[in-house]
């Protein structure tokens, strides 16, 4: 059984969640070219290794969050609340609070 560490509810069965997709930055609607929009809408990296994804806890707290997951082993390394996703996608390396998959406990609560 795969356990997903929800930032609000702790580790839960993957059947409670919906995988939304890779977390990527949205282009500026006012200045994006058709090629940039095509890349945003249709192109994904699909790596065999660590990746950052968006998830939705549909059978629990009903929250969207980001998770770092290894796509080969399905190991969840940590999760972030939505306010932290913009920093992550924007290239900031310090990702702040979240749930560490090893202990399932939140370290910061409301996205601090």
C-alpha positions as CSV (number, residue, x, y, z in Angstrom):
1,X,0.0,0.0,0.0
2,X,1.3,3.5,-0.9
3,X,0.9,6.1,1.8
4,X,0.7,9.8,0.8
5,X,1.8,12.2,3.6
6,X,-1.0,14.9,3.5
7,X,0.1,18.2,5.1
8,X,-3.2,18.4,7.0
9,X,-4.1,14.8,7.7
10,X,-0.8,12.9,7.9
11,X,-0.1,9.7,6.0
12,X,-3.1,8.3,4.2
13,X,-3.8,5.6,1.6
14,X,-3.2,6.7,-1.9
15,X,-6.8,5.8,-2.9
16,X,-7.9,8.9,-1.0
17,X,-6.0,11.2,-3.4
18,X,-6.1,12.4,-7.0
19,X,-2.8,13.0,-8.8
20,X,-3.1,16.4,-10.5
21,X,0.2,16.4,-12.4
22,X,3.6,17.9,-12.4
23,X,4.0,21.3,-10.6
24,X,5.1,23.8,-13.3
25,X,5.0,27.6,-13.4
26,X,2.2,29.1,-15.5
27,X,3.3,31.6,-18.2
28,X,2.2,35.2,-18.1
29,X,-1.1,35.4,-20.1
30,X,-0.3,38.9,-21.3
31,X,3.1,38.1,-22.8
32,X,3.2,34.3,-23.4
33,X,3.8,33.1,-27.0
34,X,1.8,30.1,-28.4
35,X,4.9,27.9,-28.0
36,X,5.1,28.8,-24.3
37,X,1.4,28.0,-23.8
38,X,1.8,24.7,-25.7
39,X,4.7,23.8,-23.5
40,X,2.7,24.7,-20.3
41,X,-0.4,22.7,-21.4
42,X,1.0,19.6,-23.1
43,X,4.7,19.0,-22.3
44,X,5.9,17.3,-19.2
45,X,9.3,16.0,-18.2
46,X,8.2,12.6,-16.9
47,X,11.6,11.8,-15.2
48,X,12.6,8.5,-13.7
49,X,13.5,9.9,-10.4
50,X,12.5,12.8,-8.0
51,X,9.8,15.1,-9.3
52,X,7.5,17.7,-7.8
53,X,3.8,17.1,-8.3
54,X,0.4,18.5,-7.3
55,X,-2.0,16.3,-5.5
56,X,-5.6,16.7,-4.2
57,X,-6.9,15.0,-1.1
58,X,-10.4,14.2,-2.3
59,X,-11.5,11.9,0.5
60,X,-10.0,13.8,3.4
61,X,-9.3,17.5,3.9
62,X,-10.1,18.3,0.2
63,X,-6.9,20.4,0.0
64,X,-4.5,20.8,-2.9
65,X,-0.8,20.4,-2.1
66,X,2.6,19.7,-3.7
67,X,4.6,16.6,-3.1
68,X,8.2,15.6,-3.9
69,X,8.0,11.9,-5.1
70,X,10.5,9.5,-6.6
71,X,8.7,8.1,-9.7
72,X,10.6,4.8,-9.7
73,X,10.1,3.8,-6.1
74,X,6.9,5.9,-5.3
75,X,8.7,7.2,-2.2
76,X,7.1,10.5,-1.0
77,X,9.9,12.6,0.4
78,X,7.9,15.7,1.6
79,X,4.8,17.7,0.9
80,X,4.0,21.5,0.8
81,X,1.0,23.6,1.2
82,X,-0.2,25.7,-1.8
83,X,1.4,28.9,-0.6
84,X,4.8,27.3,-0.8
85,X,4.3,25.9,-4.3
86,X,4.9,29.2,-6.1
87,X,8.2,29.6,-4.3
88,X,9.2,26.1,-5.3
89,X,8.3,26.4,-8.9
90,X,9.9,29.8,-9.1
91,X,13.3,28.3,-8.3
92,X,13.7,29.0,-4.6
93,X,15.6,26.1,-3.0
94,X,14.4,26.6,0.6
95,X,11.0,25.0,0.6
96,X,9.9,25.7,4.2
97,X,7.5,23.7,6.3
98,X,5.6,20.7,5.3
99,X,5.3,17.0,6.1
100,X,8.4,14.9,6.1
101,X,7.4,11.4,4.8
102,X,9.6,9.7,7.3
103,X,7.6,10.9,10.4
104,X,4.3,12.1,8.9
105,X,4.2,15.1,11.2
106,X,3.7,18.7,10.0
107,X,6.6,21.0,10.8
108,X,4.9,24.3,10.2
109,X,1.2,24.1,10.0
110,X,-0.4,26.8,7.8
111,X,2.3,27.2,5.1
112,X,4.9,28.9,7.2
